[in-house]
Amino acid sequence: MPLANAVLNPFLEKSLPKVIDARVHGIIDYCHASFFFGMAILCRRRNPRAATAALLAGSFVLVESLLTDYPLGIAKVIPFETHGRLDSAFAASSSLVPKLFGFNETGAAAIFEGNALVEATVVGMTDFSNESAQADR
């Protein structure tokens, strides 16, 4: 799957219509963080390594969202365009997390691999221009 992600992610990011604005992207971000926190809770006993990875992923997404200069951000430290670059890097690296944390070839690994594709799709469909973020405030 990582090879497929390496090929698909740049394609998705450049070829999809930009139909997600800053406000909707923020809602998706908070749902994304919640998803990973839920995964951490569900995996804590059977797969503690996956739980740790999910907790870190959820924390990253939550902190990034809270600090982003978009309608649902709190501190507005990270420009929305930079947020897009961080999301792109997260999408590209998400499928590597199971190997790094030692839970590859498990159900939890499949979730991280799927996240790479979903994250790349959201990035590809989001208009990350500053004008978009500022117009939505």
Secondary structure, DSSP 8 states (H G I E B T S, - for coil): -HHHHHHHHHHHHHHS---B-HHHHHHHHHHHHHHHHHHHHHHTTT-HHHHHHHHHHHHHHHHHHHHBSSTT-SS--B-HHHHHHHHHHHHHHHTTHHHHHT-TTSHHHHHHHHHHHHHHHHHHHB---HHHHHHT-
